[in-house]
Amino acid sequence: MPVSAEKTVKTIIQKIKDTFDGFGEEAVEEFYNIMIGEVRTFSETLRKETLASVAQSGGSEPEQPSLKRVTNYTMFGLNFRKENPTVKENVFQEIAKAWKKLSADQKAEWKTKANEENAKLKEAYLEQYGELPKKNRRKNRPKTTNPFQEYVKEFRVKNPKVGHRDVFREASKAWGKMSDKQKKKYVEQADTLRTQYRADFEEQQRLNPQVEDVGGKRKKRPRKERPKTKSGYIVFGNHWRAKLNSENLTGQGAMSALADAWKKLSEKDQAKYKTQATKENEAIVSSFLKEHPESEWATKHSPQSASA
C-alpha cells in the first residue's frame, strides 16, 4: 500500500476510535462491518493499480486480498437502515437496541441469511481469483491453553450477567484471590488439554504430511531507531502531570481530563505549546544525530542529505 494510503487508513481508524469512545460493542461492530466494504473497495482499486504497475515493471504479483465475510448482525443492520431511511442520528445505537429485542430464533434467521451471503461471496471470489487466499501458516500448529483460560471459561458460565468487556477484569480479580490449592484444578485441566491438543495435531500431521508445525512466537520486527519527538499536546500533558497526580487521576480518567483541558485552550495558548515542542524537538533531533549517525533515520534526515 502506498505510504499516503497507509497514512490515510491509520487516520481513519483513529477517528473511528475517537468517535465511538463509550459506544456499545455491537454498534461499533455494525459500523465497522458496513464501512469495511468501502475500505475493501478502496483496497481493491489500489491492488489493481499495483498489478498494472507490476506488469509494466516485470515484478511478481502481490498476495490475494482476504475473503470478505458478513455476520448476522451486519445483515440485520443493513436491513434496518434500508427499512428505516429516516433514522439518521444515532443510527448505530438504534440498530443495537433493535437487535437486543430479537429472540434467539429471529437472530438464527439472520445467521442463516449471513451464511447464504457468505456462500455467494465465496463463489464470487473463486470466480475472480480461481482459489481461496492461503491461510496463515502460523495457524498450522497445535492449540494451547493455560490455567487462567480454563478458569475464565468456568467463570463465564457461573457469571452470565458479567458483560463481555468486564469478564476478564472480574475473573482476574477472583483468580488473584485464589490459593495455589484452588488453582491446582485448572493447572491439571490445562495440562490435560495441552496433551490432547498436541496428540490431535500429531494425528493430523500423520494424515496430512503437508501440514507444518510452526509453533512458537512470531519474531518481532526490530524497531527502527528514530528520535522520540514531541507534539504540543505532549508538552502540555507534561505540564499537567503534577495536577493529574495531585487529583489521583490515572488511566482513562487522566486521558479524558487532559483532553478536555487541551480543548478548552485557545488557539493562541495551544500555539505556545506547539512552539515549545518545536524547540525541544530540535534539541532531541540534534542529540539523536550525534548518538546514531549511521542509523537509517539519520541517513535520511541529516543536514547533509537534506542539502543534497
C-alpha positions in Angstrom: 0.0 0.0 0.0 1.4 3.5 -0.9 2.6 5.5 2.1 -0.1 8.1 1.6 -2.8 5.5 1.5 -1.5 3.8 4.6 -1.4 7.1 6.5 -5.0 7.8 5.4 -6.2 4.4 6.7 -4.4 4.9 10.1 -6.0 8.4 10.4 -9.5 6.9 9.7 -9.0 4.2 12.2 -8.0 6.7 14.9 -11.0 8.9 14.1 -13.3 5.8 14.4 -11.9 5.0 17.8 -12.3 8.7 18.9 -15.9 8.9 17.6 -17.1 5.6 19.1 -15.5 6.1 22.6 -18.2 5.0 25.0 -20.5 3.3 22.4 -21.6 -0.3 22.8 -19.6 -3.0 21.1 -22.4 -4.1 18.8 -22.8 -0.5 17.5 -19.1 -0.2 16.7 -19.1 -3.7 15.1 -22.0 -2.8 12.9 -20.3 0.4 11.8 -17.1 -1.5 11.1 -18.9 -4.2 9.0 -20.6 -1.5 6.9 -17.5 0.5 6.3 -15.2 -2.5 5.7 -16.9 -2.9 2.3 -15.9 0.6 1.4 -12.4 0.0 2.6 -12.1 -3.2 0.7 -13.3 -1.4 -2.5 -10.6 1.1 -1.9 -8.0 -1.6 -1.3 -9.1 -3.5 -4.5 -8.6 -0.3 -6.5 -5.1 0.0 -5.1 -4.5 -3.7 -5.8 -5.4 -3.3 -9.5 -3.3 -0.2 -9.8 -0.4 -2.1 -8.2 -0.9 -5.0 -10.6 -0.8 -2.7 -13.6 2.4 -1.1 -12.2 3.9 -4.6 -11.5 3.1 -5.8 -15.0 4.9 -2.8 -16.5 7.9 -3.3 -14.3 8.0 -7.0 -14.7 7.7 -7.7 -11.0 5.8 -10.5 -9.2 2.1 -10.3 -8.4 1.2 -9.3 -4.8 -0.8 -11.6 -2.5 -4.6 -12.0 -3.0 -6.9 -9.9 -0.8 -8.7 -11.6 2.0 -12.1 -13.2 1.6 -14.9 -10.8 2.6 -17.4 -12.2 5.1 -20.5 -10.8 6.9 -22.2 -11.6 10.2 -25.8 -12.0 11.2 -25.6 -8.6 13.0 -24.2 -7.0 9.8 -27.1 -8.3 7.7 -29.6 -7.1 10.3 -28.0 -3.7 10.4 -28.1 -3.3 6.7 -31.8 -4.3 6.6 -32.6 -1.9 9.4 -31.1 1.0 7.6 -33.0 0.0 4.4 -36.3 -0.2 6.3 -35.7 3.0 8.3 -34.2 5.5 5.9 -35.3 8.4 8.1 -33.2 7.3 11.0 -30.0 9.4 10.6 -28.9 10.4 14.1 -27.7 7.6 16.5 -28.5 5.0 13.8 -25.9 2.5 15.2 -27.4 2.8 18.7 -30.9 2.3 17.3 -29.7 -0.8 15.4 -28.1 -2.2 18.6 -31.4 -1.6 20.6 -33.5 -3.3 17.9 -31.0 -6.2 17.8 -31.3 -6.8 21.5 -35.1 -7.1 21.2 -34.8 -10.0 18.8 -35.5 -13.5 20.0 -32.9 -16.3 19.6 -34.9 -17.8 16.7 -35.0 -14.4 15.0 -31.3 -14.0 15.3 -30.8 -17.5 14.0 -32.7 -16.5 10.9 -30.3 -13.7 10.3 -27.5 -16.1 10.8 -28.9 -18.3 8.0 -29.1 -15.2 5.7 -25.5 -14.4 6.6 -24.3 -17.9 5.7 -26.1 -17.6 2.4 -24.5 -14.3 1.7 -21.1 -15.7 2.6 -21.6 -18.6 0.2 -22.2 -16.1 -2.6 -19.2 -14.0 -1.6 -17.0 -17.2 -1.6 -18.4 -18.2 -5.1 -17.7 -14.7 -6.5 -14.2 -14.7 -5.0 -13.4 -18.1 -6.6 -14.7 -16.9 -9.9 -12.5 -13.9 -9.8 -9.3 -15.3 -8.3 -9.6 -19.1 -9.0 -8.6 -20.1 -5.5 -9.2 -19.0 -1.9 -6.5 -17.0 -0.2 -3.8 -19.0 1.5 -4.2 -19.3 5.3 -1.6 -18.1 7.7 1.0 -20.8 8.2 1.1 -20.0 11.9 -2.4 -21.5 12.3 -1.0 -24.9 11.4 0.1 -25.6 15.0 -1.5 -27.3 18.0 -4.0 -25.4 20.0 -2.9 -24.4 23.5 -4.3 -23.2 26.8 -3.3 -22.2 30.3 -4.9 -22.5 33.8 -6.3 -19.0 33.7 -8.0 -19.6 30.4 -9.7 -22.7 31.8 -10.8 -20.7 34.8 -12.3 -17.9 32.7 -14.4 -20.5 30.8 -15.9 -21.6 34.0 -16.2 -18.0 35.3 -18.3 -17.1 32.2 -20.7 -19.9 32.8 -21.1 -19.1 36.5 -21.4 -15.4 36.0 -23.6 -14.9 32.8 -24.5 -11.3 33.9 -20.9 -10.1 33.7 -20.5 -8.2 30.4 -18.0 -9.2 27.8 -15.8 -6.1 28.4 -15.7 -6.8 32.2 -15.4 -10.6 32.3 -11.6 -10.7 32.1 -11.1 -8.0 34.7 -13.5 -9.6 37.2 -12.1 -13.1 36.5 -8.6 -11.7 37.1 -9.6 -10.3 40.4 -11.1 -13.6 41.5 -8.1 -15.5 40.2 -5.7 -13.3 42.2 -7.5 -14.2 45.5 -7.3 -17.9 44.9 -4.8 -20.1 46.6 -2.4 -22.5 44.8 -4.5 -25.4 46.1 -7.6 -23.9 44.5 -5.8 -23.2 41.2 -4.4 -26.8 41.0 -7.7 -28.0 39.5 -7.2 -25.6 36.5 -3.5 -26.3 36.2 -4.2 -30.0 35.8 -7.1 -29.3 33.4 -4.9 -27.1 31.2 -2.1 -29.8 31.2 -4.5 -32.5 30.1 -5.9 -30.3 27.3 -2.5 -29.3 26.0 -1.5 -33.0 25.8 -4.8 -33.8 24.0 -4.3 -30.9 21.6 -0.7 -32.0 20.8 -1.9 -35.6 20.2 -4.7 -34.4 17.9 -2.2 -32.2 15.9 0.3 -35.0 15.5 -2.5 -37.2 14.2 -3.4 -34.5 11.7 0.3 -34.3 10.6 0.3 -38.1 10.1 -2.8 -38.0 7.9 -1.7 -34.8 6.2 2.1 -34.7 5.9 2.0 -31.3 4.2 0.8 -29.7 7.5 3.8 -28.0 9.1 4.2 -27.3 12.8 5.2 -23.7 13.1 4.7 -23.3 16.8 6.4 -20.7 18.8 6.0 -17.0 19.0 6.3 -14.7 16.0 9.6 -12.8 15.9 9.1 -9.2 16.5 10.3 -6.8 13.8 13.2 -4.8 15.1 12.1 -1.2 15.8 13.8 1.4 13.6 15.9 3.8 15.6 14.4 7.3 15.4 14.3 10.3 17.7 11.3 10.5 20.1 9.9 13.9 19.2 7.1 15.6 21.0 3.9 17.3 20.0 2.4 20.4 21.5 -0.2 18.2 23.2 2.6 16.0 24.8 4.3 19.1 26.1 1.0 20.3 27.6 0.5 16.9 29.1 3.9 17.0 30.8 3.0 20.4 32.3 -0.3 19.0 33.5 1.2 15.8 35.0 1.6 17.3 38.5 -2.1 18.4 38.5 -3.2 14.9 37.4 -1.1 13.3 40.2 -2.5 15.7 42.8 -6.0 14.6 41.8 -5.1 10.9 41.7 -6.2 10.6 38.1 -4.8 7.6 36.2 -5.6 5.7 33.1 -8.7 6.7 31.1 -9.7 9.3 33.6 -6.4 11.1 33.3 -6.5 10.9 29.5 -10.1 12.3 29.4 -9.2 15.2 31.8 -6.1 16.0 29.8 -8.0 16.0 26.5 -10.8 18.3 27.9 -8.2 20.7 29.3 -6.5 20.9 25.9 -9.7 21.5 24.1 -10.5 24.4 26.4 -7.3 26.2 25.5 -7.5 29.0 22.9 -5.6 28.6 19.6 -3.1 31.1 20.9 -2.3 29.1 24.0 -2.1 25.9 22.1 0.3 27.5 19.7 2.6 28.3 22.6 2.9 24.6 23.5 3.4 23.7 19.8 6.2 26.3 19.6 7.9 24.9 22.7 7.6 21.4 21.3 9.3 22.5 18.1 12.2 23.9 20.1 12.6 20.8 22.2 12.4 18.6 19.1 15.3 20.5 17.6 17.5 19.6 20.6 16.1 15.9 20.5 17.0 15.5 16.8 20.4 17.1 17.2 21.2 14.7 20.1 19.9 11.7 18.1 22.0 12.5 15.1 25.2 12.6 17.2 24.4 9.4 19.0 23.2 7.4 16.0 24.9 8.9 12.9 24.7 5.7 10.9 21.0 4.9 11.6 18.5 4.8 8.7 16.7 7.8 10.0 19.9 9.8 10.4 20.9 9.0 6.8 17.6 10.3 5.5 17.2 13.4 7.8 20.7 14.6 8.4 21.5 18.1 7.2 23.9 16.7 4.6 21.3 14.5 3.0 18.8 17.4 3.1 21.2 19.8 1.3 22.0 17.1 -1.3 
